[in-house]
Amino acid sequence: MFKASSMKKSNLTAAEVSGLWVQFMGDTMAICIYKYFLSIVENEELKSILHTSLQLAEGHIKRIKELFESEGFPIPIGFTSNDVNLHAPRLFTDQFIIFYSYIMTIHGMTAYSLALSNSERSDIQNYFNECSVTSNHLFQKIMALLKKQPKHSSVPPISPPDQLGIINSIGMISNLIGDKRPLNSSEVSNLFFNSTKTGFISTLSLGFSQVASREEVRNFMLKNVKLARKDAESFDNILQQDNLPTPEKWDDQVTDATISPFSDKLMMFHAAFLVNTALSYYGAALGSSLRSDVMLNYLKVYTHATEAGVLCYKIMVKYKWLEEQPRVGG
């Protein structure tokens, strides 16, 4: 049996270590990606945003290294210059890079908020709060630029109701036989966002499938494209039933490049990260949906994401690309 006295002393809680470790991995990946993007972008406003993103990520890595070293934790490997080819040709258009920055900054803000709420030490709280504030400012700049793009899609507006309503029935049986009430605001918001995010996975995986070195990685990315397109279409179909607009898709923003800017390790890690976030968002959306057809659809896409996650894990373990987080007992 494990004895508490055998633990190495540290003032960091498991939640704090996890938050810092996950951020370190994500930011070392981001540094590689933003350096590549900066080597190909033409839009000056986007270039400024990418410079800021890169500086923030590099600052995070420096701070996390200091914290880990002071507490006696080993520094993760993460991703290095070996995982990026800054001379690779353009794989994505500027417009998609703006969209990429938008989606990934949303993920960052969500992660910082969770890490902050799980932290107990004041210096760790202050650090994650600073990350939240700076990413929020960055998000506003990205959003302003994204709204100027032809392919930007806004979440559908909803008209104010004539009066407040009270739910009198869960409506499960009637929903199953086709007598569906209109979507409520939470359902519309979640369906639109998850279609947008799943469409993003499709486009990124499509680009990665063109440049992956290993056949196994290439086949995984192609399967991910197929599943993501199918799942995004399932969200769109529900929105269209209520005559609501659906998000623009971005697959046409991938070039025909075949030389990879990134290592297979980085691309698989990125895919695994998006699978994990998809599981979180699908689960949250399922919990706030009350229409049975919407709930059943989330259960289906959740299963797809779980299957993709298992395959990601197997490939990353096979090629020794998966670093292990610190665990109990050292």
Backbone torsions as a table, in degrees:
resi	resn	phi	psi	omega
1	MET	NA	141.8	-179.9
2	PHE	-69.7	135.1	178.2
3	LYS	-109.1	132.0	-177.9
4	ALA	-58.7	-31.4	-176.9
5	SER	-67.5	-17.3	-178.4
6	SER	-84.4	-6.2	-178.5
7	MET	-72.8	142.6	171.3
8	LYS	-70.9	140.8	-176.1
9	LYS	-72.7	133.0	174.9
10	SER	-153.9	144.0	177.3
11	ASN	-87.9	-4.9	179.3
12	LEU	-87.1	134.2	174.8
13	THR	-78.1	166.9	177.6
14	ALA	-59.0	-38.7	-179.6
15	ALA	-65.4	-39.1	180.0
16	GLU	-68.6	-43.0	177.5
17	VAL	-61.5	-44.5	-179.6
18	SER	-61.5	-46.2	-179.6
19	GLY	-60.1	-43.4	-179.8
20	LEU	-69.9	-40.7	-178.1
21	TRP	-64.9	-46.7	179.9
22	VAL	-63.1	-40.4	179.1
23	GLN	-66.1	-38.0	178.7
24	PHE	-59.6	-47.6	-179.8
25	MET	-61.7	-46.5	-178.5
26	GLY	-65.2	-38.6	-177.3
27	ASP	-77.0	-32.0	174.7
28	THR	-66.8	-35.2	173.8
29	MET	-64.6	-45.3	-178.0
30	ALA	-61.2	-38.0	179.2
31	ILE	-59.7	-44.4	177.5
32	CYS	-61.3	-45.6	-175.4
33	ILE	-68.2	-43.9	-178.1
34	TYR	-69.6	-32.9	175.9
35	LYS	-64.4	-41.3	176.9
36	TYR	-65.0	-46.7	179.2
37	PHE	-57.1	-41.3	-179.5
38	LEU	-65.3	-22.8	179.5
39	SER	-80.0	-12.1	-175.8
40	ILE	-123.5	-18.9	-173.2
41	VAL	-70.0	152.1	177.9
42	GLU	-114.8	-31.1	-178.4
43	ASN	-67.3	121.2	-175.0
44	GLU	-68.3	-36.7	178.5
45	GLU	-65.7	-41.2	177.1
46	LEU	-65.5	-39.8	179.9
47	LYS	-60.0	-39.5	178.0
48	SER	-64.8	-41.6	178.6
49	ILE	-63.5	-42.0	-179.6
50	LEU	-67.0	-37.7	175.9
51	HIS	-60.6	-44.6	178.6
52	THR	-62.8	-44.6	179.2
53	SER	-59.2	-43.1	180.0
54	LEU	-64.8	-44.5	179.8
55	GLN	-62.2	-41.4	179.1
56	LEU	-63.4	-45.5	-178.9
57	ALA	-63.1	-42.7	179.0
58	GLU	-64.7	-37.2	176.6
59	GLY	-65.8	-38.1	177.7
60	HIS	-61.7	-45.7	-178.0
61	ILE	-61.3	-43.0	179.3
62	LYS	-60.6	-44.9	-178.3
63	ARG	-67.3	-42.3	-179.2
64	ILE	-65.5	-40.1	176.5
65	LYS	-58.8	-43.9	179.3
66	GLU	-61.3	-43.0	-179.5
67	LEU	-65.7	-45.9	-179.6
68	PHE	-64.1	-43.5	-179.8
69	GLU	-63.7	-39.2	-179.5
70	SER	-68.4	-24.0	-178.9
71	GLU	-101.9	1.9	176.7
72	GLY	81.6	17.7	178.3
73	PHE	-92.3	142.3	176.3
74	PRO	-67.8	150.5	178.7
75	ILE	-84.1	127.0	177.8
76	PRO	-62.3	159.5	175.7
77	ILE	-74.7	-48.9	-178.8
78	GLY	63.4	-133.8	-178.8
79	PHE	-126.7	143.9	-173.7
80	THR	-129.2	-172.5	178.2
81	SER	-62.3	-18.5	177.5
82	ASN	-71.1	-14.2	-176.5
83	ASP	-99.8	7.0	-179.3
84	VAL	-140.6	141.5	176.0
85	ASN	-115.2	100.3	-175.8
86	LEU	-73.4	-6.1	178.6
87	HIS	-100.7	2.3	179.6
88	ALA	-68.7	147.5	178.8
89	PRO	-68.9	170.8	-178.6
90	ARG	-63.2	126.5	176.7
91	LEU	-102.2	-29.7	-179.1
92	PHE	-129.2	152.3	176.9
93	THR	-75.1	163.8	175.6
94	ASP	-58.4	-38.7	-177.6
95	GLN	-61.9	-40.7	177.8
96	PHE	-70.0	-35.1	179.1
97	ILE	-62.5	-36.1	174.5
98	ILE	-63.3	-45.3	178.9
99	PHE	-63.1	-41.8	176.3
100	TYR	-57.0	-47.6	-178.9
101	SER	-61.4	-38.0	178.5
102	TYR	-62.4	-51.9	-177.9
103	ILE	-64.3	-46.6	-175.3
104	MET	-70.1	-30.0	175.7
105	THR	-69.7	-35.3	173.7
106	ILE	-59.3	-45.3	178.6
107	HIS	-61.5	-40.4	179.5
108	GLY	-62.8	-46.4	-179.7
109	MET	-61.7	-39.2	178.7
110	THR	-64.1	-43.8	-179.1
111	ALA	-66.0	-40.5	-180.0
112	TYR	-64.9	-40.2	179.4
113	SER	-62.6	-43.1	179.3
114	LEU	-66.6	-44.1	-179.4
115	ALA	-63.6	-39.7	178.7
116	LEU	-62.7	-45.9	-177.3
117	SER	-68.7	-20.8	180.0
118	ASN	-96.5	-0.5	-176.7
119	SER	-94.4	146.1	-179.8
120	GLU	-111.8	-35.5	179.9
121	ARG	-72.4	136.0	-174.9
122	SER	-64.1	-36.0	-179.3
123	ASP	-69.1	-34.1	177.3
124	ILE	-71.0	-40.7	176.0
125	GLN	-59.3	-44.9	-179.8
126	ASN	-63.1	-39.3	-180.0
127	TYR	-62.9	-50.7	-178.6
128	PHE	-68.4	-30.2	175.1
129	ASN	-65.3	-41.6	176.9
130	GLU	-62.5	-41.0	176.4
131	CYS	-60.2	-41.0	180.0
132	SER	-64.2	-44.7	-177.9
133	VAL	-64.3	-47.6	-177.7
134	THR	-67.9	-37.1	178.8
135	SER	-70.0	-31.6	176.4
136	ASN	-64.8	-44.0	177.4
137	HIS	-62.8	-42.0	179.1
138	LEU	-63.7	-42.1	-179.7
139	PHE	-59.3	-40.9	-179.7
140	GLN	-62.7	-38.4	177.8
141	LYS	-67.9	-41.6	179.3
142	ILE	-64.4	-43.7	-178.7
143	MET	-61.9	-40.9	179.2
144	ALA	-62.5	-39.8	179.4
145	LEU	-73.5	-40.2	-179.2
146	LEU	-61.7	-38.8	-177.7
147	LYS	-65.4	-17.0	177.3
148	LYS	-83.9	-10.7	-173.5
149	GLN	-83.6	142.8	-179.0
150	PRO	-60.1	-31.1	-175.8
151	LYS	-90.9	3.5	-180.0
152	HIS	-67.8	136.3	177.9
153	SER	-120.6	129.3	176.4
154	SER	-94.0	148.2	174.4
155	VAL	-60.0	136.1	-176.5
156	PRO	-58.0	139.0	176.0
157	PRO	-76.1	158.7	176.6
158	ILE	-126.6	133.3	-179.9
159	SER	-73.5	148.4	177.5
160	PRO	-64.1	139.0	178.0
161	PRO	-72.1	156.8	178.1
162	ASP	-66.8	-34.2	178.8
163	GLN	-156.3	162.8	177.5
164	LEU	-69.7	143.0	179.6
165	GLY	-117.1	156.0	176.8
166	ILE	-117.8	133.3	178.5
167	ILE	-75.9	123.8	-178.3
168	ASN	-103.9	-13.8	-178.2
169	SER	-149.7	145.2	177.0
170	ILE	-71.4	-19.8	172.4
171	GLY	67.0	17.5	-175.2
172	MET	-64.4	-46.9	-176.0
173	ILE	-67.0	-45.7	-179.0
174	SER	-64.0	-35.7	178.2
175	ASN	-63.4	-40.8	-176.6
176	LEU	-66.8	-27.3	179.7
177	ILE	-97.0	6.6	169.8
178	GLY	107.1	-5.3	179.6
179	ASP	-88.6	80.5	-172.3
180	LYS	-95.8	136.9	170.3
181	ARG	-74.8	161.7	176.0
182	PRO	-63.7	155.2	177.5
183	LEU	-63.7	143.0	174.2
184	ASN	-90.1	176.5	-172.2
185	SER	-63.6	-39.1	178.6
186	SER	-64.3	-42.7	-179.4
187	GLU	-65.2	-42.2	178.1
188	VAL	-61.8	-48.3	-178.4
189	SER	-59.7	-47.0	-178.1
190	ASN	-67.8	-41.8	179.2
191	LEU	-62.8	-43.1	-178.4
192	PHE	-66.7	-46.3	-179.1
193	PHE	-64.7	-42.7	-178.7
194	ASN	-69.4	-31.5	172.9
195	SER	-66.1	-42.4	178.3
196	THR	-61.1	-48.8	-176.2
197	LYS	-68.4	-38.6	179.4
198	THR	-70.6	-34.1	173.0
199	GLY	-62.9	-36.3	176.4
200	PHE	-62.3	-43.4	178.0
201	ILE	-60.3	-41.2	179.2
202	SER	-59.9	-47.9	-176.9
203	THR	-66.7	-45.2	-179.7
204	LEU	-63.0	-42.4	179.9
205	SER	-66.1	-35.3	177.7
206	LEU	-62.2	-46.3	177.2
207	GLY	-61.5	-44.9	-179.9
208	PHE	-63.8	-35.4	-178.5
209	SER	-64.5	-28.0	-178.5
210	GLN	-74.1	-26.2	-169.6
211	VAL	-117.1	-6.3	-178.3
212	ALA	-60.5	140.1	-178.5
213	SER	-79.4	-41.6	-175.8
214	ARG	-90.0	138.3	179.6
215	GLU	-61.0	-36.8	-179.7
216	GLU	-63.3	-40.4	178.1
217	VAL	-69.7	-42.8	179.2
218	ARG	-60.3	-44.9	180.0
219	ASN	-64.7	-38.7	177.3
220	PHE	-61.4	-45.2	-178.4
221	MET	-63.2	-39.7	178.5
222	LEU	-65.0	-38.7	176.3
223	LYS	-65.1	-38.2	179.3
224	ASN	-65.0	-38.3	176.9
225	VAL	-60.5	-47.9	-178.2
226	LYS	-61.1	-46.4	-179.1
227	LEU	-67.0	-43.0	-178.3
228	ALA	-64.2	-41.6	177.5
229	ARG	-61.8	-43.4	-179.7
230	LYS	-63.6	-43.1	-178.7
231	ASP	-69.4	-40.7	177.3
232	ALA	-62.2	-39.6	178.2
233	GLU	-63.5	-36.2	179.4
234	SER	-65.5	-37.8	175.4
235	PHE	-66.5	-43.8	-178.4
236	ASP	-62.1	-39.4	-179.0
237	ASN	-60.7	-39.2	179.5
238	ILE	-68.4	-41.6	177.2
239	LEU	-62.3	-41.8	-177.5
240	GLN	-66.6	-27.1	177.6
241	GLN	-62.8	-26.4	175.9
242	ASP	-102.0	19.4	178.0
243	ASN	57.5	36.5	178.6
244	LEU	-99.9	148.9	177.8
245	PRO	-69.7	157.5	178.7
246	THR	-117.7	158.3	-177.7
247	PRO	-66.3	151.6	171.6
248	GLU	-65.8	149.1	175.2
249	LYS	-104.1	156.2	-166.5
250	TRP	-119.2	8.9	-175.1
251	ASP	-61.8	-25.7	179.5
252	ASP	-76.7	1.0	179.2
253	GLN	-96.4	9.4	174.6
254	VAL	-96.9	132.1	178.2
255	THR	-80.6	-176.8	178.5
256	ASP	-95.1	18.3	-178.8
257	ALA	-61.7	145.4	178.6
258	THR	-125.5	-2.8	175.7
259	ILE	-91.7	125.9	-171.3
260	SER	-80.8	132.5	171.9
261	PRO	-78.4	-18.1	-171.1
262	PHE	-129.8	154.7	174.7
263	SER	-70.9	156.3	174.9
264	ASP	-59.5	-35.8	178.2
265	LYS	-58.4	-48.2	-178.9
266	LEU	-63.9	-43.3	-177.3
267	MET	-66.3	-37.4	177.5
268	MET	-69.6	-38.7	177.0
269	PHE	-62.2	-42.4	179.9
270	HIS	-61.7	-43.5	178.7
271	ALA	-62.0	-43.2	179.3
272	ALA	-63.3	-40.8	177.9
273	PHE	-59.2	-45.4	-178.6
274	LEU	-68.8	-33.4	175.1
275	VAL	-63.1	-44.4	-179.8
276	ASN	-63.2	-42.2	179.4
277	THR	-68.8	-35.4	177.4
278	ALA	-61.3	-42.2	178.1
279	LEU	-59.8	-39.4	179.6
280	SER	-66.0	-46.7	-177.9
281	TYR	-69.1	-39.8	178.0
282	TYR	-63.6	-41.3	179.3
283	GLY	-63.3	-43.1	179.0
284	ALA	-64.7	-40.2	-179.7
285	ALA	-67.7	-38.5	177.2
286	LEU	-60.4	-41.9	-178.3
287	GLY	-67.2	-21.2	-178.4
288	SER	-108.1	9.3	178.8
289	SER	-100.7	140.7	-177.5
290	LEU	-117.9	-9.9	177.4
291	ARG	-89.1	131.6	-172.3
292	SER	-64.4	-35.9	-179.6
293	ASP	-67.1	-34.5	177.3
294	VAL	-68.5	-43.1	179.3
295	MET	-61.7	-45.5	-179.5
296	LEU	-63.9	-35.2	178.6
297	ASN	-66.4	-40.8	178.0
298	TYR	-64.9	-36.3	176.5
299	LEU	-62.5	-37.9	-179.9
300	LYS	-67.6	-48.8	-177.7
301	VAL	-70.6	-29.1	175.9
302	TYR	-62.7	-40.5	177.5
303	THR	-63.1	-41.4	178.3
304	HIS	-60.5	-45.3	-179.2
305	ALA	-65.3	-37.3	177.9
306	THR	-63.2	-43.3	178.4
307	GLU	-61.9	-42.5	178.8
308	ALA	-64.3	-38.9	179.5
309	GLY	-63.4	-41.8	178.7
310	VAL	-63.1	-42.5	179.9
311	LEU	-66.6	-40.1	175.0
312	CYS	-55.9	-49.2	-177.6
313	TYR	-59.6	-44.5	-177.9
314	LYS	-62.6	-43.3	-178.6
315	ILE	-67.2	-42.9	-177.9
316	MET	-67.6	-37.8	176.5
317	VAL	-67.1	-42.6	-178.8
318	LYS	-56.0	-42.4	-176.7
319	TYR	-97.2	10.4	177.8
320	LYS	57.8	46.0	179.5
321	TRP	-102.9	-3.8	-172.0
322	LEU	-104.8	109.0	176.9
323	GLU	-79.4	142.8	-178.3
324	GLU	-92.1	133.3	175.1
325	GLN	-67.1	154.8	173.6
326	PRO	-55.3	139.9	-178.1
327	ARG	-128.5	171.0	-179.4
328	VAL	-60.0	131.2	178.7
329	GLY	92.5	-4.4	177.9
330	GLY	80.1	NA	NA
